[in-house]
């Protein structure tokens, strides 16, 4: 669930202004026509994780405007701020218990936001928080640790690189105690899901599901990890540092 980060990404992202057609209360700055994506930054995430997610959203082929939100930011997670956003992103962080303790009061408004047509994006801990044990109850199935699944290729919570099949192509991503997703009878069509990636043991690693009129995009590994994540832990990604998988997750979740 990403216990640590080493370098913080672009510090200027997020608090520069609301989108022209979307007003986020508490945000002051120049007009910008990109749809707003609220990015949680606070005690339920780790140093630099929010910035990496914000960078990913801002550099997508159809870019979003990241706006940091949280208890110590200019913008908090409220029905009013969510009403001015197209998406809400929950980055990685520490333990689920600690993350839930700091964010559980957001659950009702996040469910209302997504049910009304918004997009929830959950990365690692953010994906755990989309479940119901505990969590926001946005995912129509079970969210659990990949390392606890049968025939998992990783067996501890150390930082590492995991192999996945993303849209039937082998790829690699940064990984630290990430999620796996399951629904009854592995019937993803029944819940209207788009499965983007599976781990080597066929457990689902990334998925987009509907919730009301909105969509929920979840990923266990870290497609937002930049070069500093790898150098800080002495790891190498065989594919190089690429962000196309994260951009695919975002684009798929934003589709209507």
C-alpha positions as CSV (number, residue, x, y, z in Angstrom):
1,X,0.0,0.0,0.0
2,X,3.0,2.2,-0.6
3,X,4.6,3.0,2.8
4,X,7.1,5.5,1.5
5,X,8.1,7.9,-1.3
6,X,11.4,9.7,-1.8
7,X,11.0,12.7,-4.1
8,X,8.0,14.9,-4.5
9,X,6.8,15.6,-8.1
10,X,5.8,18.9,-9.7
11,X,4.9,21.1,-6.7
12,X,2.9,23.6,-8.7
13,X,0.1,21.2,-9.7
14,X,-3.3,21.5,-8.3
15,X,-3.8,24.9,-6.7
16,X,-3.7,27.1,-9.8
17,X,-7.4,27.5,-10.5
18,X,-10.7,25.9,-11.3
19,X,-11.8,24.8,-14.7
20,X,-13.7,27.4,-16.6
21,X,-16.9,25.3,-16.5
22,X,-16.3,23.8,-13.1
23,X,-15.9,25.9,-10.0
24,X,-14.3,24.4,-6.9
25,X,-15.1,26.4,-3.8
26,X,-12.0,27.8,-2.1
27,X,-9.8,27.6,-5.2
28,X,-8.6,30.9,-6.6
29,X,-6.5,31.4,-9.8
30,X,-6.4,31.7,-13.5
31,X,-9.2,30.1,-15.7
32,X,-8.4,26.7,-17.1
33,X,-10.7,24.7,-19.4
34,X,-9.5,21.2,-18.3
35,X,-11.9,19.2,-16.2
36,X,-11.0,19.3,-12.5
37,X,-9.8,16.2,-10.7
38,X,-9.6,16.4,-6.9
39,X,-6.5,14.6,-5.7
40,X,-6.5,13.7,-2.0
41,X,-3.4,14.9,-0.1
42,X,-3.3,14.4,3.6
43,X,-2.6,11.9,6.4
44,X,-4.1,9.0,4.5
45,X,-1.4,9.1,1.8
46,X,2.4,9.1,1.7
47,X,4.9,11.7,0.8
48,X,4.9,12.4,-2.9
49,X,2.2,9.9,-3.8
50,X,-0.4,12.6,-4.4
51,X,2.0,14.6,-6.5
52,X,2.7,11.5,-8.7
53,X,-1.0,10.9,-9.2
54,X,-1.5,14.6,-10.0
55,X,1.3,14.5,-12.6
56,X,-0.3,11.4,-14.2
57,X,-3.7,13.1,-14.5
58,X,-2.2,16.4,-15.9
59,X,-0.1,14.6,-18.6
60,X,-2.9,12.3,-19.8
61,X,-3.8,12.5,-23.5
62,X,-7.0,14.2,-22.5
63,X,-5.5,16.1,-19.4
64,X,-7.3,16.8,-16.2
65,X,-6.6,19.7,-13.9
66,X,-5.4,18.3,-10.6
67,X,-6.5,20.1,-7.5
68,X,-5.2,18.9,-4.1
69,X,-7.8,18.4,-1.5
70,X,-7.8,17.3,2.1
71,X,-8.0,18.5,5.7
72,X,-4.9,20.7,5.5
73,X,-5.5,21.9,1.9
74,X,-7.3,25.0,0.6
75,X,-10.0,22.6,-0.7
76,X,-11.4,19.8,1.4
77,X,-13.5,16.9,0.3
78,X,-17.0,18.2,0.5
79,X,-20.2,17.9,-1.5
80,X,-19.6,21.5,-2.8
81,X,-16.0,20.8,-4.0
82,X,-17.0,17.5,-5.5
83,X,-19.8,19.2,-7.4
84,X,-17.2,21.2,-9.3
85,X,-15.1,18.1,-10.2
86,X,-15.2,15.5,-12.9
87,X,-13.0,13.0,-10.9
88,X,-11.7,12.3,-7.5
89,X,-8.4,10.4,-7.0
90,X,-7.2,8.6,-3.9
91,X,-3.5,7.9,-4.0
92,X,-1.5,5.2,-2.2
93,X,-0.6,5.5,1.4
94,X,0.0,3.4,4.6
95,X,-2.2,0.8,6.1
96,X,-5.9,0.4,5.3
97,X,-6.9,0.8,8.9
98,X,-5.1,4.1,9.2
99,X,-6.3,5.3,5.8
100,X,-9.9,4.5,6.7
101,X,-9.6,6.3,10.0
102,X,-8.7,9.5,8.3
103,X,-11.1,9.3,5.3
104,X,-14.2,7.4,6.5
105,X,-16.2,10.6,6.9
106,X,-15.8,11.2,3.1
107,X,-17.6,7.9,2.3
108,X,-21.2,9.2,1.9
109,X,-20.3,12.2,-0.3
110,X,-17.9,10.1,-2.5
111,X,-20.7,7.6,-3.1
112,X,-23.1,10.4,-4.0
113,X,-20.5,12.0,-6.2
114,X,-19.8,8.8,-8.2
115,X,-23.5,7.7,-8.3
116,X,-24.3,11.1,-9.8
117,X,-21.8,10.7,-12.7
118,X,-18.4,11.4,-11.2
119,X,-15.3,9.2,-11.6
120,X,-13.3,7.7,-8.7
121,X,-9.7,6.7,-9.3
122,X,-8.0,4.5,-6.7
123,X,-4.3,3.7,-6.6
124,X,-3.1,0.9,-4.3
125,X,-4.5,2.1,-0.9
126,X,-7.0,4.2,-2.8
127,X,-8.2,0.9,-4.4
128,X,-8.4,-0.8,-1.0
129,X,-10.5,2.1,0.2
130,X,-13.0,1.5,-2.7
131,X,-13.9,-1.8,-1.0
132,X,-16.1,-2.5,1.9
133,X,-13.9,-4.1,4.6
134,X,-13.7,-1.2,5.5
135,X,-14.1,1.3,2.7
136,X,-16.3,3.5,0.6
137,X,-18.3,0.6,-0.8
138,X,-17.8,1.7,-4.5
139,X,-16.6,-1.7,-5.8
140,X,-19.1,-4.5,-6.5
141,X,-16.9,-7.3,-5.2
142,X,-14.0,-8.2,-3.0
143,X,-10.8,-6.1,-2.7
144,X,-7.9,-8.0,-1.0
145,X,-4.1,-8.3,-0.9
146,X,-2.5,-9.8,-4.0
147,X,0.2,-11.4,-1.8
148,X,-2.5,-13.4,-0.1
149,X,-4.0,-14.9,-3.3
150,X,-3.3,-18.5,-4.5
151,X,-0.1,-18.8,-6.5
152,X,0.8,-15.1,-6.1
153,X,4.3,-14.3,-7.5
154,X,5.0,-11.9,-4.6
155,X,4.9,-13.0,-1.0
156,X,5.9,-10.0,1.2
157,X,5.2,-6.3,1.5
158,X,8.5,-5.1,0.3
159,X,8.8,-2.6,-2.6
160,X,9.3,-4.5,-5.9
161,X,8.3,-4.7,-9.5
162,X,5.4,-6.9,-10.6
163,X,4.6,-8.4,-14.0
164,X,1.0,-8.0,-15.3
165,X,-0.8,-8.8,-18.5
166,X,-2.3,-5.4,-19.4
167,X,-4.8,-5.7,-22.3
168,X,-3.1,-9.0,-23.1
169,X,0.5,-7.5,-23.2
170,X,3.1,-8.3,-20.6
171,X,4.1,-5.2,-18.7
172,X,5.8,-4.3,-15.4
173,X,4.9,-1.8,-12.7
174,X,6.0,-0.7,-9.3
175,X,4.3,-2.7,-6.6
176,X,4.1,-2.6,-2.8
177,X,1.4,-4.7,-1.1
178,X,-1.2,-3.8,-3.8
179,X,-4.7,-5.0,-4.3
180,X,-6.3,-7.8,-6.3
181,X,-10.0,-7.7,-7.2
182,X,-12.7,-10.4,-7.4
183,X,-16.4,-10.7,-8.1
184,X,-18.6,-13.8,-7.6
185,X,-17.9,-16.5,-10.2
186,X,-15.3,-14.3,-11.8
187,X,-18.2,-13.0,-13.9
188,X,-17.0,-9.5,-14.8
189,X,-19.5,-9.0,-17.5
190,X,-22.3,-9.3,-15.0
191,X,-21.1,-6.2,-13.1
192,X,-20.4,-4.3,-16.3
193,X,-16.6,-4.3,-15.7
194,X,-13.7,-3.6,-18.0
195,X,-10.7,-5.7,-16.8
196,X,-7.6,-3.9,-17.8
197,X,-4.9,-6.1,-16.2
198,X,-4.3,-9.4,-14.5
199,X,-1.4,-10.7,-12.4
200,X,0.5,-13.9,-13.5
201,X,-1.9,-16.0,-11.4
202,X,-4.9,-14.5,-13.3
203,X,-6.1,-12.4,-10.4
204,X,-7.3,-9.0,-11.5
205,X,-4.8,-6.1,-11.1
206,X,-6.7,-3.2,-12.7
207,X,-10.4,-2.8,-13.4
208,X,-13.0,-0.2,-14.2
209,X,-16.6,-0.7,-12.9
210,X,-19.8,1.3,-13.0
211,X,-21.4,2.8,-9.9
212,X,-24.7,4.5,-10.5
213,X,-24.1,6.9,-13.3
214,X,-20.4,7.1,-12.6
215,X,-17.3,4.9,-12.9
216,X,-14.7,3.6,-10.6
217,X,-11.1,2.9,-11.9
218,X,-8.9,0.9,-9.6
219,X,-5.3,-0.4,-9.8
220,X,-3.2,-2.5,-7.3
221,X,0.3,-1.7,-8.7
222,X,1.5,1.9,-9.3
223,X,1.3,3.1,-13.0
224,X,2.0,6.6,-11.7
225,X,5.4,5.7,-10.3
226,X,8.1,8.0,-11.8
227,X,11.9,7.4,-11.9
228,X,12.4,8.6,-8.3
229,X,10.3,5.7,-7.0
230,X,12.6,3.2,-8.6
231,X,15.9,4.9,-7.9
232,X,14.9,5.4,-4.3
233,X,14.4,1.7,-3.8
234,X,17.1,0.4,-6.1
235,X,14.6,-1.1,-8.5
236,X,14.5,-1.2,-12.3
237,X,11.4,-1.4,-14.5
238,X,12.3,-3.6,-17.6
239,X,9.9,-1.6,-19.7
240,X,11.5,1.7,-18.7
241,X,9.6,4.6,-17.0
242,X,6.3,4.8,-18.9
243,X,2.9,6.2,-18.0
244,X,0.7,4.8,-20.8
245,X,-0.9,2.2,-18.4
246,X,-2.0,4.9,-16.0
247,X,-3.3,7.0,-18.8
248,X,-5.3,4.0,-20.1
249,X,-6.8,3.5,-16.6
250,X,-7.8,7.2,-16.4
251,X,-9.2,7.4,-20.0
252,X,-11.2,4.2,-19.5
253,X,-12.6,5.4,-16.2
254,X,-13.5,8.8,-17.7
255,X,-15.4,7.3,-20.6
256,X,-19.2,7.8,-20.7
